[in-house]
Structure formats: C-alpha cells, structure tokens
C-alpha cells in the first residue's frame, strides 16, 4: 500500500507551513459528485478551450464539470495551497517539469494500477516522450495532454524580400549554416537574424543537439562544464554578444522572443508549437522547420504537460470518478478540441491529425515526435527543478549581455548545482522508501 506524504511534511517541503489553515474552508466547494479539475489559463483563447473541454466532460460523463482556471504564473502556488489544504480538484494539470517534484513529495498518486486494471485505456496511443515526461522513479504519475519539440519559426516574408532561399521543410540545417543565415539577415537596428529567450529552457535545446546535458545520466552531478554543453552555450552566447544577430536585450526579466518575432523584423525564432495560436495573429507570412542540427543531430527539447490525480483523492467513488475524468480530459475527442484551437500538439497519436495549418509545415511536429524526421530529447529535470532553474537564472542571463564569460559563469554555478543534484538524490531515496 502506498504511504502518502503527511500533510505536515508536505507543508514543510513546499515552504507553505502555516498557510494550510488559512486556505482550508475558504470555499463552499463544488456540488457532490461533480467532476472537478484544475488548469492554468491566461488568455481568452485558452479560456474558450477549457470551456469546450468542460462541455465535453459533461457530455461524456453525465455529471457536472467544475474546472478551476488560474493564470499560469500563479497556478503552481495555488495548486500547492490546494494540495496541502485538502481542497485540490479530483484531477489537476501539471507542467512536465514539475511532475518529478510532486511525485517525489507524494502529492500525486501513481497511476499504474488504474492503467493496468482498465482494458479500455491504451498507453501506447501516447507519444513516447510524453510517457517519459509523465513518469518518475519507474512509475506513471500523469497522463499527457500535450507534447511537442522545440522548433524554429521563420519569417517567410523577410527571407523572400532579402532574396534568401527558404530552408528545407524536413532537413535540419547545420549550426554553421544557421549562423551564416542569421548574420546575413541582420541589418541593425531595423532587422535581426534570430531571437530566443535568455534562459536555460531555450539553451538546453542547443545543449542536447551538441550531445550534452545539464546533468549526467544518473543526475548526480552537473555536466554544464563538459565540452559538449560548453560548445553549445558558447555558440548561442556568441550569436548575442559576438555576432550581434539578436535584437538588443532591454530587460532580462521581461525579454520575449515571441514579441521580438511578432514585430516582423526578425528572421528566425526558437520556440514551440504552443505559440502557433499566437503566431496566427502575425501580419507576415511564416512557417516552422526542424531545429538546427548539432554534433548529434537535431535533438531539441521536447516538453509536455499532463493531468494527474492528487494522492488525497479517496479510494472508492471519488477515485473512480477521478480516473474517468482523467481519461476523458486526455481522450482523443478532448484533445481534438485542444488541437483544433492550435494550443499545442496533442499527446495522443490518434489526435495528432486534428492539429492543422497554418503554418503550412505544421505536420513536421508529429513527424519529429514519431522519429520520422529529425528528433527530440525529452526535457530532463530533477525533483527540485525549480531550484535548479532559479540558480541558473541568476548568472547565466548575464552571459547574454557579455557581462561575464560562459566559462566563468559555469565555473561559479557548478558547485552549487552539484549540491542541488545531491538534494535530488535524497528526494529519490525518500520517495523510494515510501514506495513512491
């Protein structure tokens, strides 16, 4: 039997001790027997998608659907509060980078027993990267609803105006070719060749393509100082500092590659298919292509999000409804709604065809996930990834401004990253002891 993390321990781990009593009892709660679920939503377009999901749930389950929608930047904190106060929904959405964090704490239950007992659920209908992202410690803790590789957006109008041949729709260009194009298409202050976010989330795709990683395979030490990772970091930083092919950074905190690209004067943007819904508002012609290939090919970050069941959901009728709800939210029918809205690529193979153009080459996303074109690398994270990301966010962005060298930044970060890796190993040992 699973031994769940106690409420007191979870409060201590999340740093929310003392708030449980405050949030408990703040809401009258949903009606009995309702299908409750939590999701982030930060725009009218997103809200419409989840409203359609809610209608679909009610049609399928014949019960009241009660979604709790929270702006994305406040969602993790609110979810923590709901988990520790016992007010969490039957099903909660989780960004893939946080699944190991919640699983290690015992905040969500493993789903393997439910999957094995349900002959109507086919885990093989989900892309393998999504299944990997949704797992921790050899157990399945969530079911994916979206998954996608990082791709390269390009401004077709700008390239055609400059007399540059459009890149191959399926063959990734080399780093050298990409750099040459970015330099050729840069004419400051009115035109630039490339934009990406000055953060590890974007840097990691280049690191993976070079054969490197943030950590070793066992996640016991940082490998950002290894030659492969250093090569990738230096390549990207040189695009900013040496080649100056990127729009000038005005503010490291608020810098937005999407905003830069939407202005219409940037040739290439690194981003994911989740931006398609926003890019459709662009006033120029654009498309996507596979990520540039490094030493080990085009293997950029593959990210995804999933739905999970909190460990506090009681056995019996509540758990039965939670499982039915989770299956409905991740069903082909629901993900077709998600795909048609252009939110992102669905995690199910059977829903992939619903994600239609524009852009013209959008089908490349499914081909990459299926391994037919280029490739991808599931985002490797730790049980304390937020801390790792926060640490990397302190010093690495300064390299984009040329204020510190890549070598000096990594040299200073490595000892502190290794401490976090040891903490991650402790978390795994504790989760294993709980059979989590």
C-alpha positions as CSV (number, residue, x, y, z in Angstrom):
1,X,0.0,0.0,0.0
2,X,1.2,3.5,-0.9
3,X,2.2,5.5,2.1
4,X,1.5,9.1,1.3
5,X,3.4,12.1,2.4
6,X,1.9,13.6,5.5
7,X,0.2,17.0,5.4
8,X,2.8,18.4,7.8
9,X,5.7,17.1,5.8
10,X,4.3,18.4,2.5
11,X,3.8,21.8,4.1
12,X,7.4,21.8,5.1
13,X,8.7,20.6,1.8
14,X,6.7,23.3,-0.1
15,X,7.6,26.0,2.3
16,X,3.9,26.6,2.9
17,X,3.8,25.8,6.6
18,X,1.1,27.9,8.3
19,X,-1.0,28.6,5.3
20,X,-3.0,25.4,5.3
21,X,-5.4,26.6,7.9
22,X,-5.8,29.8,6.1
23,X,-6.9,28.4,2.8
24,X,-8.9,25.5,4.3
25,X,-12.6,26.3,4.4
26,X,-12.3,29.4,2.1
27,X,-14.6,27.9,-0.4
28,X,-18.0,26.3,-0.1
29,X,-16.8,23.7,-2.6
30,X,-18.4,22.2,-5.7
31,X,-21.6,20.2,-5.7
32,X,-21.4,16.5,-4.6
33,X,-20.4,14.1,-7.4
34,X,-19.0,16.9,-9.6
35,X,-16.1,16.3,-11.9
36,X,-13.6,18.9,-10.6
37,X,-10.3,19.7,-12.4
38,X,-7.7,22.4,-12.3
39,X,-5.9,24.0,-15.2
40,X,-3.9,27.2,-16.0
41,X,-5.5,29.7,-18.3
42,X,-4.1,33.2,-19.1
43,X,-6.0,34.3,-22.2
44,X,-9.4,34.4,-23.7
45,X,-8.3,31.9,-26.3
46,X,-7.2,29.4,-23.5
47,X,-10.4,30.0,-21.5
48,X,-12.5,29.1,-24.6
49,X,-10.6,25.9,-25.0
50,X,-11.2,24.8,-21.4
51,X,-14.9,25.9,-21.6
52,X,-15.2,23.5,-24.6
53,X,-13.4,20.8,-22.6
54,X,-15.8,21.3,-19.7
55,X,-18.8,20.8,-22.0
56,X,-17.2,17.7,-23.5
57,X,-16.7,16.3,-20.0
58,X,-20.4,16.8,-19.1
59,X,-21.4,15.2,-22.4
60,X,-19.3,12.1,-21.8
61,X,-19.6,11.6,-18.0
62,X,-23.1,13.0,-17.5
63,X,-22.0,14.9,-14.4
64,X,-21.4,18.5,-13.6
65,X,-17.9,19.7,-14.7
66,X,-16.3,22.2,-12.5
67,X,-12.9,23.5,-13.8
68,X,-10.8,25.8,-11.7
69,X,-8.8,28.1,-14.1
70,X,-5.9,30.1,-12.8
71,X,-3.4,32.4,-14.6
72,X,-0.3,30.3,-15.5
73,X,2.1,32.4,-13.4
74,X,0.1,31.8,-10.2
75,X,-1.0,28.2,-10.9
76,X,1.8,26.3,-9.2
77,X,1.4,28.2,-5.9
78,X,-2.4,27.8,-5.9
79,X,-2.0,24.1,-6.6
80,X,0.4,23.8,-3.7
81,X,-2.1,25.5,-1.4
82,X,-5.0,23.3,-2.6
83,X,-2.9,20.1,-2.1
84,X,-1.9,20.9,1.4
85,X,-5.3,22.2,2.4
86,X,-7.2,19.1,1.0
87,X,-9.1,21.3,-1.4
88,X,-7.5,20.1,-4.7
89,X,-9.6,19.0,-7.6
90,X,-10.0,15.4,-8.5
91,X,-7.7,15.9,-11.4
92,X,-5.0,18.6,-11.7
93,X,-2.9,19.7,-14.7
94,X,0.9,19.7,-14.2
95,X,3.6,21.1,-16.3
96,X,6.0,18.3,-17.2
97,X,8.9,19.9,-15.4
98,X,7.1,19.7,-12.1
99,X,5.9,16.1,-12.3
100,X,9.0,14.7,-10.6
101,X,8.7,17.3,-7.9
102,X,5.1,16.5,-7.0
103,X,5.7,12.7,-7.4
104,X,8.7,12.7,-5.0
105,X,6.7,14.6,-2.4
106,X,3.9,12.1,-2.6
107,X,1.5,14.8,-3.7
108,X,0.0,12.8,-6.6
109,X,-0.7,9.1,-6.8
110,X,0.9,6.7,-9.3
111,X,-1.5,5.6,-11.9
112,X,-0.1,2.2,-13.0
113,X,-2.7,0.2,-11.0
114,X,-5.5,2.1,-12.7
115,X,-4.0,1.7,-16.1
116,X,-3.4,-2.0,-15.7
117,X,-7.0,-2.5,-14.5
118,X,-8.5,-0.7,-17.4
119,X,-8.6,-2.6,-20.7
120,X,-10.1,0.4,-22.5
121,X,-7.1,2.6,-21.8
122,X,-4.2,2.3,-24.3
123,X,-1.0,3.9,-23.1
124,X,0.6,3.1,-26.4
125,X,-1.6,5.7,-28.1
126,X,0.6,8.4,-26.4
127,X,3.9,9.6,-27.8
128,X,6.8,8.1,-26.1
129,X,8.3,11.4,-25.0
130,X,5.0,12.3,-23.3
131,X,5.1,9.0,-21.4
132,X,8.6,9.6,-20.3
133,X,7.8,13.1,-19.2
134,X,4.8,11.8,-17.2
135,X,6.9,9.3,-15.2
136,X,9.1,9.3,-12.1
137,X,11.0,6.6,-10.4
138,X,9.7,4.0,-12.9
139,X,6.1,4.8,-12.2
140,X,3.5,6.7,-14.2
141,X,2.2,9.7,-12.3
142,X,0.3,11.5,-15.0
143,X,-1.3,11.2,-18.5
144,X,-0.2,13.7,-21.1
145,X,-2.4,16.1,-22.9
146,X,0.2,17.9,-25.0
147,X,3.8,17.3,-26.0
148,X,6.0,19.0,-28.6
149,X,9.6,19.6,-29.7
150,X,11.2,22.9,-29.9
151,X,11.2,24.1,-33.5
152,X,12.5,27.0,-35.5
153,X,9.9,29.6,-36.7
154,X,11.0,31.7,-39.7
155,X,9.7,34.8,-41.3
156,X,9.0,33.8,-44.9
157,X,8.2,37.4,-45.9
158,X,11.5,38.7,-44.6
159,X,13.6,35.9,-46.3
160,X,11.8,36.3,-49.6
161,X,12.3,40.1,-49.5
162,X,16.0,39.5,-48.8
163,X,16.3,37.1,-51.8
164,X,17.2,34.2,-49.5
165,X,16.1,30.7,-50.4
166,X,13.6,29.2,-48.0
167,X,15.0,26.5,-45.8
168,X,14.2,22.8,-46.2
169,X,10.9,21.8,-44.7
170,X,12.3,18.5,-43.4
171,X,16.1,18.6,-43.4
172,X,17.6,20.4,-40.4
173,X,20.2,22.9,-41.4
174,X,23.6,22.8,-39.7
175,X,24.6,25.2,-36.9
176,X,27.2,26.7,-39.3
177,X,24.5,27.3,-42.0
178,X,22.1,28.7,-39.4
179,X,24.7,31.1,-38.1
180,X,25.6,32.3,-41.6
181,X,22.0,33.0,-42.4
182,X,21.4,34.8,-39.1
183,X,24.4,37.0,-39.8
184,X,23.4,37.6,-43.5
185,X,19.8,38.6,-42.4
186,X,20.9,41.0,-39.7
187,X,20.8,44.7,-40.5
188,X,20.7,46.6,-37.2
189,X,18.8,48.5,-36.0
190,X,15.9,47.5,-38.2
191,X,16.4,43.8,-38.9
192,X,17.9,40.8,-37.0
193,X,18.6,37.2,-37.7
194,X,17.5,35.4,-34.6
195,X,15.7,35.6,-31.3
196,X,15.4,33.3,-28.3
197,X,14.8,33.6,-24.5
198,X,18.0,34.3,-22.5
199,X,17.3,31.3,-20.2
200,X,18.1,27.6,-19.7
201,X,14.7,26.5,-21.2
202,X,15.9,27.7,-24.6
203,X,19.6,27.0,-24.1
204,X,19.0,23.3,-23.3
205,X,17.9,22.5,-26.9
206,X,21.3,23.6,-28.2
207,X,23.0,21.6,-25.4
208,X,21.0,18.4,-26.3
209,X,21.9,18.9,-30.0
210,X,25.6,19.1,-29.1
211,X,25.4,15.8,-27.2
212,X,25.5,17.5,-23.8
213,X,23.1,17.9,-20.9
214,X,22.5,19.9,-17.7
215,X,23.3,16.8,-15.6
216,X,24.8,13.3,-16.1
217,X,22.5,10.3,-16.8
218,X,22.3,9.4,-13.1
219,X,21.6,13.1,-12.2
220,X,24.3,13.0,-9.6
221,X,26.4,16.0,-10.9
222,X,26.2,18.9,-13.2
223,X,27.6,18.4,-16.7
224,X,27.3,22.0,-18.0
225,X,31.0,22.3,-17.7
226,X,31.6,19.3,-20.1
227,X,32.9,20.1,-23.6
228,X,29.6,19.4,-25.4
229,X,27.5,21.6,-23.2
230,X,30.1,24.4,-23.2
231,X,30.3,24.3,-27.0
232,X,26.5,24.8,-27.2
233,X,26.4,27.6,-24.6
234,X,29.2,29.4,-26.3
235,X,27.6,29.1,-29.7
236,X,24.3,30.7,-28.6
237,X,26.0,33.4,-26.5
238,X,28.2,34.3,-29.4
239,X,25.1,34.9,-31.5
240,X,24.1,37.5,-29.0
241,X,27.4,39.0,-27.9
242,X,29.9,38.5,-30.8
243,X,27.7,38.2,-33.9
244,X,25.0,40.5,-32.6
245,X,22.3,38.9,-34.7
246,X,19.7,39.3,-32.0
247,X,17.5,42.3,-31.0
248,X,19.2,44.2,-28.1
249,X,18.1,43.0,-24.7
250,X,16.3,45.7,-22.9
251,X,15.3,43.7,-19.8
252,X,16.4,40.2,-19.0
253,X,13.3,39.5,-16.9
254,X,10.7,40.7,-19.5
255,X,12.6,39.8,-22.7
256,X,10.2,38.0,-25.0
257,X,11.3,36.1,-28.2
258,X,7.7,36.0,-29.3
259,X,7.3,39.7,-29.0
260,X,10.5,40.3,-31.0
261,X,9.5,37.9,-33.7
262,X,5.9,39.3,-34.0
263,X,7.3,42.7,-34.9
264,X,8.2,41.2,-38.3
265,X,11.8,42.2,-38.4
266,X,13.4,39.0,-37.1
267,X,14.2,36.1,-39.4
268,X,14.3,33.1,-37.0
269,X,12.7,32.4,-33.6
270,X,13.3,29.4,-31.4
271,X,10.1,28.4,-29.8
272,X,7.5,25.6,-29.5
273,X,4.2,24.8,-31.4
274,X,2.4,26.1,-28.3
275,X,3.0,29.6,-29.8
276,X,1.1,28.7,-33.0
277,X,-2.2,30.2,-31.7
278,X,-0.4,33.5,-31.0
279,X,1.6,33.5,-34.2
280,X,-1.6,33.2,-36.3
281,X,-2.1,36.9,-35.4
282,X,1.1,37.8,-37.3
283,X,0.9,40.3,-40.2
284,X,3.5,38.4,-42.2
285,X,3.9,35.0,-43.8
286,X,5.7,32.5,-41.6
287,X,6.3,28.8,-41.1
288,X,8.3,26.3,-39.0
289,X,11.2,24.0,-39.7
290,X,13.2,21.4,-37.6
291,X,15.7,22.8,-35.1
292,X,19.2,23.2,-36.4
293,X,21.4,20.1,-36.1
294,X,24.4,20.0,-33.9
295,X,27.1,17.3,-33.4
296,X,24.5,14.6,-32.6
297,X,21.8,15.9,-34.9
298,X,18.5,17.8,-34.4
299,X,17.5,16.7,-30.9
300,X,16.0,19.7,-29.2
301,X,14.0,19.8,-26.0
302,X,10.6,18.0,-26.0
303,X,8.3,19.5,-23.5
304,X,4.8,18.5,-22.4
305,X,2.0,18.8,-19.8
306,X,-0.2,16.3,-18.2
307,X,-3.2,15.6,-15.9
308,X,-2.7,13.8,-12.6
309,X,-4.7,12.6,-9.6
310,X,-3.8,14.0,-6.2
311,X,-2.9,11.5,-3.6
312,X,-5.6,12.8,-1.3
313,X,-8.4,11.5,-3.6
314,X,-10.1,8.8,-1.6
315,X,-10.5,5.2,-2.8
316,X,-13.9,4.3,-4.0
317,X,-16.4,6.6,-5.8
318,X,-14.0,9.6,-5.8
319,X,-11.1,7.7,-7.3
320,X,-13.4,6.0,-9.8
321,X,-14.7,9.4,-11.0
322,X,-11.2,10.9,-11.0
323,X,-9.9,8.2,-13.3
324,X,-12.9,8.5,-15.6
325,X,-12.4,12.3,-15.7
326,X,-8.6,12.0,-16.3
327,X,-9.3,9.6,-19.2
328,X,-11.9,12.0,-20.6
329,X,-9.6,15.0,-20.4
330,X,-6.9,13.1,-22.3
331,X,-9.2,11.3,-24.7
332,X,-8.9,11.7,-28.5
333,X,-12.2,13.7,-28.5
334,X,-11.0,16.2,-25.9
335,X,-7.5,16.6,-27.5
336,X,-9.1,17.2,-30.9
337,X,-10.7,20.2,-29.3
338,X,-7.3,21.3,-28.0
339,X,-5.6,20.7,-31.3
340,X,-8.1,22.5,-33.5
341,X,-7.7,25.6,-31.3
342,X,-3.9,25.5,-32.1
343,X,-3.0,25.3,-28.4
344,X,-0.2,22.8,-28.9
345,X,0.4,19.3,-30.3
346,X,-1.8,16.7,-28.5
347,X,0.0,13.9,-26.6
348,X,-2.1,11.2,-28.3
349,X,-1.1,9.9,-31.7
350,X,-4.7,9.4,-32.6
351,X,-5.4,13.1,-32.1
352,X,-2.4,14.4,-34.0
353,X,-4.2,14.9,-37.3
354,X,-6.5,17.5,-35.8
355,X,-3.6,19.9,-35.3
356,X,-4.0,21.6,-38.7
357,X,-2.2,24.5,-40.5
358,X,-1.4,27.3,-40.6
359,X,1.5,27.2,-40.7
360,X,1.9,25.0,-43.8
361,X,4.6,22.8,-42.4
362,X,2.9,22.1,-39.0
363,X,2.8,18.4,-39.7
364,X,6.6,18.3,-39.1
365,X,5.8,18.3,-35.3
366,X,4.2,14.8,-35.4
367,X,6.9,13.6,-37.7
368,X,9.6,14.7,-35.3
369,X,7.8,13.1,-32.3
370,X,7.4,9.9,-34.3
371,X,11.1,9.8,-35.1
372,X,10.4,10.1,-38.9
373,X,12.2,13.5,-39.3
374,X,15.0,14.9,-37.1
375,X,14.3,14.0,-33.5
376,X,13.9,15.3,-30.0
377,X,15.1,14.9,-26.4
378,X,12.6,14.7,-23.5
379,X,13.3,17.5,-21.1
380,X,15.4,16.0,-18.3
381,X,14.6,17.6,-15.0
382,X,15.1,16.9,-11.3
383,X,12.8,16.7,-8.3
384,X,14.0,20.2,-7.4
385,X,14.0,21.6,-10.9
386,X,12.5,24.9,-9.8
387,X,15.6,25.5,-7.6
388,X,17.9,24.4,-10.4
389,X,16.2,26.8,-12.8
390,X,16.3,29.6,-10.3
391,X,20.0,29.1,-9.7
392,X,20.7,29.0,-13.5
393,X,18.6,32.1,-13.9
394,X,20.8,34.1,-11.6
395,X,24.1,34.0,-13.5
396,X,23.5,32.6,-17.0
397,X,21.5,35.5,-18.3
398,X,24.4,37.9,-17.7
399,X,26.4,35.9,-20.4
400,X,23.8,37.1,-22.9
401,X,24.8,40.7,-22.1
402,X,28.5,39.9,-22.3
403,X,28.9,40.9,-18.6
404,X,30.5,37.5,-17.7
405,X,32.1,34.8,-19.9
406,X,30.4,31.4,-20.3
407,X,33.4,29.7,-18.7
408,X,33.3,31.9,-15.6
409,X,29.5,31.6,-15.2
410,X,29.6,27.8,-15.4
411,X,32.6,27.6,-13.1
412,X,30.7,29.5,-10.5
413,X,27.5,27.6,-10.9
414,X,28.8,24.1,-10.9
415,X,29.5,23.6,-7.2
416,X,26.0,24.9,-6.3
417,X,24.4,22.8,-9.0
418,X,26.1,19.7,-7.6
419,X,24.6,20.5,-4.2
420,X,21.2,20.5,-5.8
421,X,21.9,17.2,-7.5
422,X,22.7,15.7,-4.1
423,X,19.4,17.0,-2.8
424,X,17.7,15.5,-5.8
425,X,19.2,12.1,-5.0
426,X,18.0,12.4,-1.4
427,X,14.5,13.1,-2.7
428,X,14.6,10.0,-4.8
429,X,15.8,7.9,-1.9
430,X,13.0,9.2,0.3
431,X,10.4,8.6,-2.4
432,X,11.7,5.0,-2.9
433,X,11.4,4.4,0.8
434,X,7.8,5.4,0.6
435,X,7.4,3.1,-2.4
436,X,6.5,6.3,-4.4
